[in-house]
Amino acid sequence: MNVLANTLPTRYHDLVSVTPDVASPGDVVAAWRDMVACHAAISAALERELGDRHALGVSDFEVLDRLAECPDGERRAQDLAESVHLSQSALSRLVDRLVKNALVERCACDNDRRGIFVVLTAEGRRRQAEAAVTHRDVLARLLPAR
């Protein structure tokens, strides 16, 4: 929950309390269900709009967005998998698709031959920048006001 609350610092300045002024355990369950429903609605809208406008899935965009946040546009695959909440194998399949579409490249780590970097291409940076407008618009429309 705090990850969600801190994803958009301009909107959610404080951590979400896991022990709010709740009268009963049913209130906690209701709050959980509301949060899950909000997440599902936003995820569905993102899948639809990112797919229709940019031919990207939510996970595709999230990887491109995380890479775009890096000054050099690259991250170790293991760190990237953790940041986007995917298993190593799921990230590998996703990166395969992004490589096929020339949005990222895989590069070997100079210091550690086992390490792989995922690197944003110029086309990937362009697509991320275009899709970021849609992504932020969906979040602004659908995240509940504080």
Backbone torsions as a table, in degrees:
resi	resn	phi	psi	omega
1	MET	NA	-42.3	179.7
2	ASN	-66.3	-30.1	175.4
3	VAL	-60.8	-46.9	177.2
4	LEU	-61.3	-43.7	-177.1
5	ALA	-65.3	-30.2	-176.5
6	ASN	-100.1	-0.1	179.1
7	THR	-65.8	-38.7	-179.8
8	LEU	-116.7	85.0	-173.9
9	PRO	-60.7	-23.8	178.9
10	THR	-73.4	-19.6	-177.6
11	ARG	-103.0	-36.8	-174.4
12	TYR	-124.2	96.6	-175.2
13	HIS	-82.6	-28.1	-174.5
14	ASP	-110.2	153.2	173.7
15	LEU	-65.3	148.3	177.1
16	VAL	-81.4	128.9	-179.5
17	SER	-75.0	135.2	175.7
18	VAL	-87.8	-5.7	175.7
19	THR	-129.2	65.0	179.8
20	PRO	-68.7	-180.0	177.2
21	ASP	-70.3	78.5	-174.6
22	VAL	-105.1	129.8	-177.8
23	ALA	-79.2	-30.9	-175.8
24	SER	-151.3	162.4	175.8
25	PRO	-59.2	-28.3	177.4
26	GLY	-62.4	-32.7	177.9
27	ASP	-66.8	-38.0	178.2
28	VAL	-65.5	-43.0	178.6
29	VAL	-63.8	-42.1	178.8
30	ALA	-63.1	-41.3	178.2
31	ALA	-63.6	-42.4	177.7
32	TRP	-60.4	-46.4	-179.5
33	ARG	-64.3	-37.8	176.6
34	ASP	-62.9	-43.3	-179.9
35	MET	-64.5	-42.9	179.3
36	VAL	-64.1	-41.3	178.9
37	ALA	-64.6	-40.6	177.7
38	CYS	-63.0	-45.5	178.4
39	HIS	-60.0	-44.8	-179.3
40	ALA	-63.5	-42.7	-179.7
41	ALA	-65.2	-43.5	-179.9
42	ILE	-67.8	-42.4	179.1
43	SER	-61.1	-42.8	179.1
44	ALA	-63.9	-43.3	179.4
45	ALA	-65.2	-41.1	177.8
46	LEU	-63.9	-44.8	178.6
47	GLU	-57.6	-46.0	-177.3
48	ARG	-65.8	-51.9	-173.4
49	GLU	-74.1	-39.7	176.2
50	LEU	-66.4	-37.3	178.7
51	GLY	-67.6	-48.6	-178.0
52	ASP	-66.4	-42.6	-173.1
53	ARG	-88.8	-28.7	-170.4
54	HIS	-132.5	1.7	-177.5
55	ALA	54.6	41.2	178.1
56	LEU	-127.9	143.1	169.8
57	GLY	-86.5	171.3	179.9
58	VAL	-61.3	-44.8	-180.0
59	SER	-67.0	-38.0	175.9
60	ASP	-57.4	-50.7	-178.7
61	PHE	-62.0	-43.3	-177.0
62	GLU	-60.0	-40.7	177.5
63	VAL	-64.6	-47.4	178.9
64	LEU	-61.1	-40.7	-179.0
65	ASP	-65.1	-44.0	178.9
66	ARG	-64.3	-39.3	177.7
67	LEU	-66.8	-39.6	-179.5
68	ALA	-64.3	-26.5	178.4
69	GLU	-72.1	-20.6	-179.4
70	CYS	-81.6	135.5	-177.8
71	PRO	-54.9	-37.6	-178.9
72	ASP	-99.3	2.7	177.6
73	GLY	68.9	24.8	179.9
74	GLU	-139.1	150.9	175.8
75	ARG	-147.8	152.0	172.5
76	ARG	-63.4	140.0	-177.9
77	ALA	-56.7	-41.7	-178.8
78	GLN	-61.4	-44.7	179.6
79	ASP	-67.4	-38.0	178.5
80	LEU	-63.8	-43.7	178.7
81	ALA	-58.0	-44.0	178.9
82	GLU	-64.6	-41.0	-175.6
83	SER	-70.9	-27.1	179.0
84	VAL	-103.3	8.1	174.4
85	HIS	60.1	46.2	175.7
86	LEU	-122.2	152.8	172.6
87	SER	-70.6	163.3	177.8
88	GLN	-57.9	-42.1	-177.5
89	SER	-69.6	-39.0	177.9
90	ALA	-65.3	-41.9	177.9
91	LEU	-63.7	-40.3	180.0
92	SER	-59.6	-44.5	178.1
93	ARG	-64.7	-41.1	179.0
94	LEU	-64.1	-45.0	179.2
95	VAL	-63.1	-36.6	175.4
96	ASP	-55.3	-45.0	179.3
97	ARG	-65.2	-42.4	-179.5
98	LEU	-67.1	-36.0	175.6
99	VAL	-64.8	-45.4	179.4
100	LYS	-57.6	-33.6	179.6
101	ASN	-93.1	10.5	176.6
102	ALA	61.1	30.2	179.6
103	LEU	-94.4	-26.5	176.0
104	VAL	-141.3	166.4	172.9
105	GLU	-129.8	155.5	171.3
106	ARG	-100.2	136.7	176.7
107	CYS	-134.3	142.1	177.2
108	ALA	-74.3	146.9	176.8
109	CYS	-78.5	129.2	-179.8
110	ASP	-65.2	-36.5	-175.5
111	ASN	-83.8	-27.7	-174.7
112	ASP	-136.7	106.9	-174.5
113	ARG	-62.5	-19.7	178.1
114	ARG	-81.0	-21.3	-175.6
115	GLY	-80.3	140.9	177.5
116	ILE	-123.0	135.0	173.8
117	PHE	-102.4	143.9	171.6
118	VAL	-105.9	126.1	-172.6
119	VAL	-121.8	130.5	178.8
120	LEU	-73.0	131.0	175.4
121	THR	-86.7	171.1	176.4
122	ALA	-60.6	-40.9	177.8
123	GLU	-65.6	-39.0	177.2
124	GLY	-63.4	-40.0	178.3
125	ARG	-65.3	-40.9	178.8
126	ARG	-63.5	-46.8	-179.4
127	ARG	-65.1	-39.1	178.6
128	GLN	-63.0	-44.5	-178.6
129	ALA	-62.5	-41.2	177.7
130	GLU	-66.6	-44.8	-177.1
131	ALA	-72.1	-25.9	-179.9
132	ALA	-61.4	-34.2	178.5
133	VAL	-62.4	-46.9	177.9
134	THR	-63.2	-46.5	-178.9
135	HIS	-57.3	-50.1	-178.3
136	ARG	-67.1	-34.4	178.0
137	ASP	-63.9	-45.5	178.8
138	VAL	-61.8	-45.1	179.3
139	LEU	-61.4	-44.0	-179.2
140	ALA	-63.9	-36.2	-179.5
141	ARG	-74.9	-36.1	-168.0
142	LEU	-106.4	-19.7	176.7
143	LEU	-71.5	137.6	-179.9
144	PRO	-65.1	143.6	177.2
145	ALA	-68.4	150.4	-178.0
146	ARG	-83.0	NA	NA
